Amino acid sequence: TALAQNSLPDDSDGTGDSGDAVFVSMLRKDGSEHLAVLRAMAKLHVDGADIDWTPVLGDGRGEQVVDLPTYAFRRTDFWPTVTARAVASANPSVSDGDASFWSMVNEGPHDLAATLGVPEEALEAVLPALTELRREQVTRAEVDGWRYSVGWEPVGLPASRPLDGRWLLLQGPDAVPLAGLDRFIPGLERLTCDAPDRKSLTALLESAIDGTAPTGVLSCLSLPGLGDDRVVSGPDADVVHTMTLVQALGDAGVAAPLWVVTRAGFGPGRAPDDPAQAAIWGFGRVAALEHPDRWGGLVDLTATPNDGDLASLASVLAHRSEDQVVVSEGRVFGRRLRPAPLTGADPVSAQKDDRPAPRRLLVTGGTGVLGVRVAEWFVARGTEELVLTSRSGPDAPGLADTVLGLRAAGARRVDVVACDVADRAQVAALLEAHRVDGIAHVAGVLDVEAIDDIDAAHVRRVVGAKAWGAVHLDELTRGWDL
């Protein structure tokens, strides 16, 4: 119908308005049919047609509808801006009397001397020191207000309701994960994947769908022990499995939400104990932004979930109000970002560090902008010798000026060495030739590619510099006094 617009009579009144006729195409060669229909309905809605969205949005009993602004091009910055005044008002130890006192200090010695009944000369020596102390306190308080941490809090989901629809669970060939989940998801269908590459996963999904779109997809492909090859492939294998599945869902035209089950060890009061599993969470948060049509969320479970855990998992999938959760002992905990000020720390003493700076410091990625800045920071605190490494090493652009700047700042010796920290043999040779007593691991690869455009080799290259580099540096310096 798109070309039908051209069959209308030419505009006769000069307004450019074709009257009440609106032509919206529902046929698109390069795209899925259901998305083309939704776009067509949206176009009609924008043009003023009365659309009944109930079949798409549901009856409102479980879905959340958000009103969009009715004005265009207005943008709001939601990044928190913390001021010293806000910090002071939130600190019960800071009273109006304190503020009044410091206001008199800032005005100079005359008013304060009159208030105290002492000569101005008695205050001239101490006021500059007091003013500087106050400036440091205010600055520290403001920066302290920028500190946030991730925590977990119990989530009370509404009363459980049956999880209907057709759900696909992808699993490896060696085990049956989440045994018993079928009791809580009657429409659960298990798909065994022998080769989790993009082409094979796409074919498996297309075969399983067979014209009937699933309600959701649950992935256990990256669970440890289920065809796990992390010992061979490294800390990037789990991320690759999840990334490949996200890509395959797009290739197969599946818009059902993907939920990924992990065993990273997240939870209240504890840090994850499996870095490879935890890496999936980093990838998942990006996938949620790039592909909200394919992404559902992340669920971290224990190694042996009981019936209570499985029931809670089904409840999370049914309500979809949380997308990053831990399920443990039948309870659900949601991920939260909260302010984490250094409560009780003295603003001045908190800036002091009694630990001596390393005499000889290794900085990986040391010829890059961030690496050089880190090296300068350590030199200013007493580090005398630096070993800067990068893949380009002595061939890094602008290196001569960098070395001169570090020596001018106080470094007695600066060695620059070519080393790829993703290569264990190169790291071993580096540490053998350059014994250090401190390491700053700054090396990394900037990655700005879209998920659909990358492959396993790309992931390994990006993960190699940071994650593999950390593994090699840790293992090869065991027992060192760093």
C-alpha angles and dihedrals in degrees: 000000000000094000092050089081088071091059093067118107116266116270107274103183097048095240095112088231117135093200121240096332115116122176118197122179119225096178118085123169097204104046146052117283098232092053090048089053092049092049090050092051090049090052091051090047092053090049091055104264118145106246125188103218096178095103089056104035098035129229095303096251096112106010127085118225117203122198115230120218115268093217127077134235098005112138129192125199108224096184106119116251111205120194130190089246090056091048092049093049090052092050112082090202091067110079134182087255091060091052091049092050094051090046089059090047091054091050091064137249099301101073094034092050090051091049092049095040094233132121116272089235089065091062101041093084098046103037097072090052091048091048092051091047091052092048090053091048093050093047092048092048092051094049089045088059089063093063116109134169136193118245140165128239132182114268119211107210119197120261110303118263128189113279100227131180132060117306126188119210116195116206140168124256098252105063146011108245124204093017109198096028088115089075091062097038107042092184095055116136120187119218117194114212117200097177114030096199122130097255095046094046092049091051091047092051094046091051093048095047096049092175097317114100115219123235091231145342125232119197125204094159094112099046112124114258096024102107086316116180100171091119088063102030100036134225092323097065096086092049091048092054092052094042091051091051092051089052093046092052089057093045090051092047093242113154095175113123116264118221117193121206117210139175100211095135099243119161147117112317097001139088122227113272097202112064094187091056092043089055089066088065091056091050092044094057089055093046089053090058097043098040112023088159092063101034129085108162151271127283123188115203136180120256092258110031115195129214091274090055092048091049090050091049090053089049091052090051092047099050100034091196092125125045101181112048144151118216115201131157090351094305127115122220122191126212114248135183112216138170112269110189121180092254115200095009116132107242093224102039090045088067092058122088117192093193111104116245113251111268093216116028131190114210115190111207083022097152094058125090095261094042092053091049091052091049091052090051092055094044089054087056097050109280107147105185130041134194109196117192135184136145091263094043113170090007093064112126116256092012096138092058091045093055092046090051093051092048091049088052091057109277111139094197133021120186119188117200133178109234135151103213090200087070110077094201091054092049091049091052091047094052092045092055097039116041108196136178097211138036131199108191103206100144116121144141120243109231123190101155121126117250094244090055101054134078138198093276090054092051092049091052093051096042092043098069096048109024101030089041090056091048094051095044091048097047096042094050098047107141094019118129097236 
